[in-house]
Amino acid sequence: MLIAVCCDRGAPGSTTTALALGVSTPEPAVVVEVDPYGGDLALRCAAPGGRGEAFPPTPTVLTLASEARTMLSPGLVTSKAHEFTESTRIVPGHFSAEQAAGVKTWAPLAQALRDSASRVVADLGRIHSSSPTIPVAAAADVVVMVTRPEVGAVMHLKDRLERLAPVLANIRNAPPVIVPVVVTPKRIAGGVVDEVSQMLAPSNAAGVIAGVGWIAFDPDGVELMYGAKVGGKDAKIPVLRSAVVLNEQLNQAVGVRAYPAPGGGAA
């Protein structure tokens, strides 16, 4: 299963959401940082055991994109990933946009991610209809659009979805499956999801929106997550407990068989 996580504008938390989805699933998963403008997962994520060490400089997503042009196999993505937790591996992004100048098309990478034997969560960062990584979004089983609960942010998301949905549909030859996800504290999540759902209901893209989800605003838990100190069956902090529920929502959106939730159940 390929999950593409992206956002419309600013920094609403697409990278954190992608990592939480990868860490909280009970099955082997690879989180791939596919932001063409560069990323910082290699610096933010600690080595296994929380020793505070950064990942080695290679391989990165550019290594994977290069090899995907000439070799496709179900194990390619995992082979280029660094160990993060017991069941989660990471392919970090490059540091600057200039480093990606040699990638003429991201389509081979999209196919490699799609063909992976492991569950893949691809962080695309900010996206628009002419983004270089549109092929990855089009190849995804489900596209997660992360936003903040402010009215302005949601209205920008609505406009982005209306522009993006037909582009993805044209590439896929089928409607995309999109799940907007709001970053919000757990105590108000239900009300926020209802409000965002109502705001998006009149959208021209409403037909491809498979429900609205949420991910917990949890700065302390996020720090632990990036330190590789929690994950899998230890997913008891708010951000990961909400990610467990979100993973199940995404599974249901694309018709994937449900799996038992780790960490004692719902968020």
Secondary structure as the mmCIF struct_conf table of DSSP 4:
data_model
#
loop_
_struct_conf.conf_type_id
_struct_conf.id
_struct_conf.beg_label_comp_id
_struct_conf.beg_label_asym_id
_struct_conf.beg_label_seq_id
_struct_conf.end_label_comp_id
_struct_conf.end_label_asym_id
_struct_conf.end_label_seq_id
STRN STRN1 LEU A 2 CYS A 7
BEND BEND1 ASP A 8 GLY A 10
BEND BEND2 PRO A 12 GLY A 13
HELX_RH_AL_P HELX_RH_AL_P1 SER A 14 SER A 24
BEND BEND3 PRO A 26 GLU A 27
STRN STRN2 ALA A 29 GLU A 33
TURN_TY1_P TURN_TY1_P1 PRO A 36 TYR A 37
HELX_RH_AL_P HELX_RH_AL_P2 LEU A 41 ARG A 44
BEND BEND4 CYS A 45 CYS A 45
HELX_LH_PP_P HELX_LH_PP_P1 ALA A 46 ALA A 47
TURN_TY1_P TURN_TY1_P2 PRO A 48 GLY A 50
HELX_LH_PP_P HELX_LH_PP_P2 GLU A 53 PRO A 56
BEND BEND5 PRO A 57 PRO A 57
BEND BEND6 PRO A 59 PRO A 59
HELX_RH_AL_P HELX_RH_AL_P3 VAL A 61 ALA A 68
TURN_TY1_P TURN_TY1_P3 ARG A 69 THR A 70
TURN_TY1_P TURN_TY1_P4 PRO A 74 GLY A 75
HELX_RH_AL_P HELX_RH_AL_P4 LEU A 76 SER A 79
TURN_TY1_P TURN_TY1_P5 LYS A 80 LYS A 80
STRN STRN3 HIS A 82 GLU A 83
BEND BEND7 THR A 85 SER A 87
STRN STRN4 THR A 88 VAL A 91
BEND BEND8 PHE A 95 SER A 96
HELX_RH_3T_P HELX_RH_3T_P1 ALA A 97 ALA A 100
TURN_TY1_P TURN_TY1_P6 ALA A 101 GLY A 102
BEND BEND9 TRP A 106 TRP A 106
HELX_RH_AL_P HELX_RH_AL_P5 ALA A 107 ASP A 115
BEND BEND10 ALA A 117 SER A 118
STRN STRN5 ARG A 119 ARG A 126
TURN_TY1_P TURN_TY1_P7 SER A 129 SER A 130
TURN_TY1_P TURN_TY1_P8 PRO A 132 THR A 133
HELX_RH_AL_P HELX_RH_AL_P6 ILE A 134 ALA A 139
BEND BEND11 ASP A 141 ASP A 141
STRN STRN6 VAL A 142 THR A 147
BEND BEND12 PRO A 149 GLU A 150
HELX_RH_AL_P HELX_RH_AL_P7 VAL A 151 ARG A 172
TURN_TY1_P TURN_TY1_P9 ASN A 173 ASN A 173
BEND BEND13 ALA A 174 ALA A 174
STRN STRN7 ILE A 178 THR A 184
HELX_RH_3T_P HELX_RH_3T_P2 LYS A 186 ILE A 188
HELX_RH_AL_P HELX_RH_AL_P8 ALA A 189 LEU A 200
TURN_TY1_P TURN_TY1_P10 ALA A 201 PRO A 202
BEND BEND14 SER A 203 SER A 203
TURN_TY1_P TURN_TY1_P11 ASN A 204 ALA A 205
HELX_RH_3T_P HELX_RH_3T_P3 ALA A 206 VAL A 208
STRN STRN8 ILE A 209 ILE A 209
STRN STRN9 GLY A 213 ALA A 216
HELX_RH_AL_P HELX_RH_AL_P9 PRO A 219 TYR A 226
TURN_TY1_P TURN_TY1_P12 GLY A 227 ALA A 228
HELX_RH_3T_P HELX_RH_3T_P4 GLY A 232 ASP A 234
BEND BEND15 ILE A 237 ILE A 237
HELX_RH_AL_P HELX_RH_AL_P10 PRO A 238 VAL A 254
TURN_TY1_P TURN_TY1_P13 GLY A 255 GLY A 255
HELX_LH_PP_P HELX_LH_PP_P3 VAL A 256 ALA A 258
HELX_LH_PP_P HELX_LH_PP_P4 PRO A 260 ALA A 261
HELX_RH_3T_P HELX_RH_3T_P5 PRO A 262 GLY A 264
BEND BEND16 GLY A 265 GLY A 265
#
